Amino acid sequence: MNNNIVIHAHDLTKKFGNFTAVDHISFEVGTGEIFGFLGANGAGKTTAMRMLCGLSHPTSGEASVAGYNVYKQQEQIKKNIGYMSQKFSLYEDLTIVENIQFYGGIYGVKPKEIKERTQILLKKLNIENQAKSLVGSLPLGWKQKLAFSVAIFHEPKIVFLDEPTSGVDPITRRQFWELIYEAGNQGITVFVTTHYMDEAEYCNRISLMVDGKIAAMDTPANLKQQHSADNMGDVFYALARGAKRSE
Amino acid sequence: MIKHKIYKQFTAFIRKEFYHVFRDRKTLLIMFVLPVVQILLFGFALTNEVKNARLLIVNPTENAVSGQIISKIKASKYFTVTNVAHNTTDMESYFKSGNIQCALIFPSGFNTTSLKNNTIQIITDGTDPNFSKTVTNYLNAIIGEYLQERSMLQQVPLQINSEVRMLYNPEMNGSMVFIPGVIALIMMIVCCTLTAVAIVREKEFGSMEVLLVSPLKPILVLVAKALPYLVLSIINLIVILLMSRFALGVPIRGSLLLLFAESILFIITCLAFGLVISNSTNSQSAAMLISMMGMLLPTLLFTGFLFPLENMPIGFQWFANIVPARWYFLIVNDVMIKGLSFSGVWKETLVLIGMSVTLLSISMLKFKTRLQ
């Protein structure tokens, strides 16, 4: 795995004035890994993720994504990553197919391939009959699954998921994670932030941020053992209890 | 190869924008119904011309002269003769009830040969000074015209005539003042408000993040957002020009090409303003409010098409200079109504170019810093 590092961060720091949102974090993520990024609200998860996605300039430190430098090669990074945010899934006033065509289009996927992959995708999600319905009319769970499929439609090396399952029922969340595993098996690295501790257990490896620093980073099994806890919730509680920042 | 790819990204984006526009009933309404309504409103309803003023004629002594004058008045579109009476007893009650708005009173024993009894009295309702003035002028003009016709026949030795010519608008068509103003107003609403709202909507939904993470160049996002509104505004312009030409009889005397070029320049100014607004706000309602207060109100008040700028205090006149619509209004007026060529409007054009460049630079700078 060490030979296939796709995300590399060393002493990555982001300051907003006097406030240090992300404080010298270092980690590595390998190809095909499902890397969970945990932390309480305000711990700095989103800021860290934004820096990796090329949305925000780090104040100091080193980082590379898919082999490209986050300072200088943001354009290259953007071509190799997919992104799905918690707030937005898809354009509600566009149909499923139109949404797919749009994202395929702006990522430069060839029209012929867009057509082929769209058919495969519709079949996989079992929504062939809804292809021409507006996304706004779909249930939230479908939207989220579709949004994830769209985020990896252009076959990126890494996909960043920012709390992708918030507000979704447990069954749909389960199905959603099956999609994530499938992407992992295809060699797509998944970088996911989440609030749900059961989801944390699904990850290959997790890092837990507290007050802008990484408080712990290991496999879920090891973390549970280290903190002699039965589940990730207890681990999280043990580590995040000392947090000074909170909402 | 790279250019080809950008083109593909761009068309995908533009297509999406058009879906947004055509699926949002509110946008469509603002875009296509509003201009038509405004043209009709300003063209027919909101006019300061006086038409069909209700007139009482008091004519105690009927003779040839009074008969000819009355028939001249009846023939004009400005007056509707509601009553003809022999005395003034009922006049005041007519005024009070609103049956009449003005009265023309011939003296008893009216004749034009003696110096006595030759004064015709004009009475109007002074609660509306503008109206009164206009009506008085019309009646005087009609009487004057009659006198002139008569004197031509009789060869009176010494006479001074004044000949009035209303340049560029001899038929006093009130629409001519409004159309350039309405065009400016509509362009402002469509380009500025809708563009600002369209961009802020992406921010509000969070889709802007997704777009910025994509390989689309940020500047491309802005251009792609603005372009559909540019196209729709041009279509709008064509509709307005057709309506004003054929429904309101406003001529296009200057070069159509120049008019379009200047309009596109103004549209770009509006779009740039919309971009600045969208970069400074994060909610659709705020964007709407700012563009309404910051753009529509000044456009209505300070372009000079509703209220003459010359009558305003010097501070307001100075302020009017920074309202883009003011300059565009001057240009449209010059090109459309007066038929001037580019040499007549180059100064105004330069001002608009300056404004566009400034606004575009501000929006680019703001857009960039937001990314840091």
Interface residues (C-beta under 8 A of the other chain):
Chain A: C53 G54 L55 S56 H57 E75 K78 K79 I81 Y83 M84 S85 Q86 K87 F88 Y91 D93 L94 E98 Q101 F102 Y103 G104 G105 I106 Y107 G108 P111 F160
Chain B: K5 K8 Q9 T11 A12 F13 R15 K16 Y19 H20 R23 D24 F205 G206 S207 E209 V210 L211 L212 V213 S214 P215 L216 L371 Q372
